[in-house]
Amino acid sequence: MDHKKTAEEILKHLGGNENVESASHCVTRLRLSIKDMSKVNDQAIKTLKDVNGTVNQGGQYQIVIGPKVEQVYKEFEMAVSKEKPVSSRNSNPAETPKKKNVFSRMLDVLMSCFIPIIPIIAGSGMIKVLCTILVSAGVLTNESSTLQILNLMGDGVFYFLPFFVAFTAAKKFNTDHFAAMVMAAILLHPNLMAMSAEGATSTSFIGIPLQLLSYSSQAVPIILAVWLMSYVNPIADRLSPAMVKVFLRPMLTILIVAPVMLIVFGPFGDFLGGYFGKFVDVMNTWGWIAVSINALIFPFLVITGTHNALIPLIITMFATKGFDPVLIVSGLVVNIAQAGAAFAVALKTKNNQMRGIGLSAGVASLFGITEPALYGVNLRLKRPFIAVLIGSTLAGAVAGITGVTAYSFVGPSIISLPIFIGDEGFISLVWVILTVITSFVLTFIAVWLIGFKDPVDEEKESNPTVTNTLEGKDVNDSPVENVVEEHVGSPLKGEAIRLSQVNDEAFATESMGKGFAIIPSEGRVVAPFDGTVVVISKTKHAVALVSDNGMELLIHVGIDTVKLKGNHFNLEVQTGDQVQKGDTLMLFDKEEIKNLGYDLTTSIVVTNSDRYPNIQHKTGNVTYGDHVLNT
């Protein structure tokens, strides 16, 4: 993968750096805040070699890259910063982006606060797993001082979670990082903790009641405090004279924000925490039902890009409960199910390209990276995705019944199975291995039984062997190696002719690619195959499609009809639409355009002709859907 080239191509199709408000990334995706989505060429981004798909959800545009996303992100940041930083996109009021709804903004804040700290939480969690393994293996005892110190190493990030969240929140809200961490220090100050430890439940500040709570492992109060600080700090800066600003600005910020945090935000966070605890208890009570339901829903969360909204819940669960019997477990069975489906497709397909994609995507899913399998195989072929839902749901039930529980927040995969080892010892590892096997095998069998429409098989079924019709040749006489055969139906009704007969040098010389032309007898254009609309000319007279097997086809109605500026043309599709063979793409007023003196000869060109050594086409009278071109 050429990370620099990929990043530059993405930026170009996003509409340039002026259209990018902010950028971040998670494990597999670039997550972008875009000013004007109408400037984004979504289909062009999707067709980039190293992009597995895109999601526009919750006010955030996400580009699915895979495990190399961090390298692409770094190159993307460098490409953007050639002109100006990503974080300073709103300097022009005329280009202020549309406001997101409240839910989208809240989701964006939560993900921005928690996603950056996942690696350190995962690393700390693995230390806790190491402690469990050492005790289970008899290497250390529960009374060992070594074990106690190791536990301190693993627990530190959860106890002091407000500090980490304060830093990421300050970055998100673009405010003073050090003032934000002061707020975290106030929440965790030993004297405040000591007041509640002495049995008091409340005190007062300038006569206002102040509830005494434990703020270790809490995130909501500090996020709200930093949000408030993002408004207070600029005001304090303006009010502070330059001579004393160095201390007066932070002093005013602390004096205003800290009391509000302790009196209002703290109890509010505790209130939410209480309801979250009840939610966790309900999920634990439901047991295998909760795991099955979450496993069924999880793939849809990944598709919409909202699965990361669970991260704050998971982190809070580990910080307060110390384990997760539902969410990470559900993620594990879904990841393995995606792998099982991808491997089944790889073994069953007759398409060499799909076989390669299935094998690589299956391996990636076993290691926790599911987007290649989800977008490149299972969702694309539809039925394997149904098999994933079946396998995930059933395996989730097995996991719930056997009591599989995660004791550390690490991305679920076959290499992180030790996170499921608990106080029961290695028997818990046996149960999780059984769950993994169940998820993989059941999904694999489901794909094998349900089947799927293989790209090659689908074409063979809908297009029987054609002989002696394509320029008098048998298409089976010229096999094309390593290229999937394409069978193109006629997009118009009329007379098919050679491109060399077209009165337009660009088409007649085949400089744009090989193909044929049709002199239309009706003003209607239909899809010549199953595929995607990738380009529509602004003047509506031309449309480009990509077939499901990768053929790029341009349908150009008339000669010099660009001068009509879209008049007398009506489009029935838009860029990015999925179309089936025979779907109407365009209507045009044949008689009116002809009366205006335009030649309506329509060129149909394979723009990636170099991929097909042998392109053959039919001439003579054709109607919609007739087999006119073969590779």
VOLOVEX-544992 format. One record per residue (C-alpha): x, y, z; residue in one letter. Coordinates in steps of 0.05 Angstrom, whole numbers, plus 5000, padded with zeros to 4 digits. Layout:
BEGIN
XYZA
...
***
This chain:
BEGIN
500050005000M
502650694980D
500151075041H
502051755015K
498551654948K
492351374982T
492051975029A
492852474973E
487452134931E
482652134990I
483952875003L
482853044930K
476152684928H
474053004993L
474153674959G
481053894983G
483554095052N
478854695055E
473054205060N
476053815118V
474154095186E
477453565230S
480452875224A
481752285271S
482151535265H
480350905303C
483050195292V
480650135220T
477550795198R
479151505182L
473851925217R
472752605186L
468353205198S
466653495130I
464254205116K
460354075052D
458553355035M
456353564965S
463753674948K
465552964968V
466252444912N
464151854954D
464151354897Q
471151544875A
473651444946I
470250764950K
473750534886T
480750704912L
484850074916K
486350124990D
479350345013V
474549805037N
468350255041G
465550895069T
460251065121V
456751735130N
453551685199Q
452152135258G
455052755224G
461752395213Q
464552145146Y
468451495157Q
473151175107I
474550435121V
481950295110I
483649705154G
489649565198P
494050065160K
489550645178V
494650975225E
499851035170Q
494651315122V
492351805175Y
499352065185K
500252175111E
493352495108F
495152985163E
501553165126M
497753265060A
492653715094V
497854115134S
501454315070K
496754915068E
493954965139K
492354525199P
486154095199V
484054375266S
483255075238S
478054985184R
472755475207N
476356115194S
471556305138N
464556435166P
461456345098A
463755625099E
461155445168T
458854725165P
451754525179K
450454405252K
449753675273K
444053465315N
444953395390V
445652635389F
450952675334S
454953195372R
454652795437M
456852165401L
462552535368D
464952815435V
464752145470L
468551795415M
473752355412S
474752305487C
475451555492F
478251275427I
485251585435P
486151255503I
484150555481I
491350315469P
493650495540I
487350185569I
488549555528A
495749515551G
493749605624S
488349085615G
493348575590M
497448675653I
491248475692K
490547865647V
497847695661L
496347725736C
490647235727T
494846755686I
500646775736L
495946625794V
492246065755S
498945755736A
501345775809G
507146235794V
504446765842L
499746755902T
494347255918N
498547505977E
504747625935S
507348335936S
509548245864T
502248105846L
499848715884Q
504749165847I
502748865780L
495448995797N
497249715813L
500349775744M
494049495712G
489149905754D
492550585749G
489350805684V
482350645710F
483150985777Y
486051615746F
481451585685L
479252315695P
486352555679F
486452185612F
479552405593V
481153125613A
486853135564F
482852845505T
476853285521A
481253905522A
483853705454K
476753605428K
474154255456F
480554625437N
481854905506T
487554925557D
490154215569H
493554385635F
487454735663A
483354125644A
487953665682M
487554135742V
480053975742M
481653235743A
486553355801A
481053705841I
476353115831L
481552625855L
484753045910H
485952605972P
482753116019N
476253095980L
476352345982M
477952366057A
471852796072M
467252266042S
471251706075A
469651996143E
462351836133G
459852516109A
455552506047T
455353246035S
458553916053T
457754626028S
461455145987F
459655876002I
453155626031G
451355185970I
450454435985P
455954015954L
455153255950Q
461252845968L
462652295917L
468251855893S
470552085825Y
475751555809S
474051205744S
468751725727Q
468752085659A
462252475653V
463853025705P
470653185674I
467953195603I
462553685623L
467554105662A
472354155603V
466454335557W
464554905604L
471855115608M
472055185532S
467155765540Y
469856055606V
477156065587N
476556545528P
472257015570I
477356995626A
482757135575D
479157755549R
477758015619L
484957935644S
489658515635P
496058325598A
500458485658M
497057965703V
494057505651K
499256965664V
495956785731F
489257145729L
486456775669R
487556065697P
485456315767M
478756575741L
477655935700T
478855485761I
474555915807L
468655895759I
469055195730V
471154785791A
465054965836P
460254815779V
463754155767M
463253945840L
456254215854I
452754045788V
456653605741F
459153115795G
452252915821P
449652895750F
455152405730G
453651995792D
446251985773F
447851725703L
452651225733G
447150945776G
442750825717Y
448550525678F
449750045736G
442449835732K
443249725657F
449249285669V
445548885721D
439748775673V
444548525619M
447748055669N
440947805690T
438947655619W
445347245609G
445646875543W
439647265516I
443447925524A
449647645490V
445547365432S
441748015421I
448148425423N
451647945375A
445748015327L
445848775330I
453348885330F
454448785254P
449349335240F
452949795288L
459449685250V
455949825184I
453250495210T
459750655245G
456450725313T
459750125346H
464850585377N
459250905416A
459750285460L
466950455480I
465050935537P
460250405564L
465549865562I
470850295594I
465950505649T
463949775659M
471249565670F
472650165714A
466750025759T
465349275753K
472049005731G
469148555677F
464548525617D
460247905604P
456448185544V
459448715498L
466548475485I
463947755484V
458947955430S
464548295391G
468647655393L
463247195365V
461647695310V
469047765290N
469847015286I
463246945248A
465647455196Q
471947035188A
467946385180G
463546695126A
469546985088A
473246315089F
466945955065A
466246435007V
473546354990A
472845594986L
466145594949K
467146154897T
469746024827K
472046744821N
479546774833N
479347504855Q
473847374905M
477646764931R
483647194946G
479447734979I
475847205021G
482246885046L
485647535065S
479347825096A
478147185135G
485147205166V
484347945183A
477647795218S
480847265262L
485647805286F
480048305300G
479848705235I
473048545204T
471749115154E
475148755095P
470648145106A
464448555121L
464949035062Y
469148645013G
465647965019V
459747855065N
455648495055L
457448524982R
454747814969L
448847925018K
447447205037R
453947095074P
452047695117F
445647335136I
449846735154A
454047185199V
447847405236L
445746675246I
452546445269G
453547045315S
446846965349T
447646225362L
454846285385A
452746865430G
447846395464A
453445885475V
457946425504A
452446665551G
450645965574I
457945775588T
459146435624G
464546715578V
466747385608T
472047895588A
476448135645Y
480248655604S
478549165551F
482548915491V
479848835420G
477048125416P
480747655370S
484246975371I
490547295399I
486947635457S
483247015483L
487147045549P
482847655569I
477247155581F
481146775635I
477946925702G
478046675773D
475745995749E
482545895717G
483945565651F
477045245646I
474445935625S
479445915568L
476445245546V
469445565544W
471746145502V
475345685453I
468945285447L
465145925432T
470246125378V
469645445344I
462045475348T
461746165317S
466545975260F
463645295244V
456245495247L
457346095203T
461645695154F
456145165148I
450745695141A
454446015082V
455445335050W
448045155056L
445045835040I
450045964984G
451046624948F
450746904877K
457846804854D
459747364804P
461946864752V
456146384763D
451146944762E
453447174694E
453446474665K
446346354689E
443647004660S
447846974596N
448146284564P
453846124517T
453546574456V
456246314391T
456646594320N
453347254340T
459147684361L
462247914296E
461447194271G
465946904326K
464946414382D
466646764448V
469346104475N
474746114422D
478346684457S
478846544531P
481547114574V
486046894629E
485647204699N
479847654678V
472547534696V
468247494633E
463448064623E
456848034586H
454048724569V
446848834550G
444549374503S
443050024540P
438850294482L
434150064427K
436550204356G
442150014308E
448949784336A
454950014296I
462550024303R
465850604339L
469850744276S
463350964244Q
462051494297V
462952214273N
467152394333D
474652284330E
475352174405A
470851564401F
472251344329A
479751264343T
478250874407E
482751354445S
477951314503M
477350554499G
474150004458K
466749914449G
461050034401F
455650544386A
448150544377I
443850994334I
437751034381P
430550944359S
427751124428E
429751644480G
431351174537R
437850904567V
437950294614V
443349954655A
447149444613P
449249034674F
448749004749D
453349524779G
454250224807T
453450914777V
460151264788V
459851894746V
454352314716I
456052914673S
453553594697K
450053664630T
446452994640K
448352714572H
453352194596A
453651684651V
459251214674A
458150554710L
462450014741V
459949304738S
460148844799D
466248514766N
469949164753G
468349354681M
468150104672E
463150324619L
461651014592L
454951154557I
455451814519H
448852024487V
449852414422G
455452834393I
456753534421D
450453464463T
454353774520V
452354434489K
445154304509L
447254414581K
442553874606G
436354104569N
432053544542H
435453024587F
432352734650N
436452294697L
433151724735E
439351564778V
444751934816Q
452051804831T
453051224878G
446550864861D
446650114855Q
443049894792V
440649244763Q
440949054690K
435049384654G
433949954705D
432550624671T
438551094676L
436451674632M
430751934589L
431852434532F
427452784482D
429952444419K
425852844369E
427253524400E
434753404404I
434753154332K
430753764308N
436054204340L
441053894292G
444853424339Y
447252734320D
444452244372L
449351684358T
450951414427T
457851144442S
458550574493I
465950524513V
469750054559V
474350574591T
478750044623N
479549654558S
486749494574D
484148994624R
480648594570Y
485148324513P
479148094472N
472948534468I
467648334417Q
461048654400H
454848544358K
452349004303T
445449084273G
438749194305N
438549124381V
433549244436T
434149364511Y
438148814546G
440448454482D
447248154491H
451648634450V
458648604480L
462948054509N
469948014537T
***
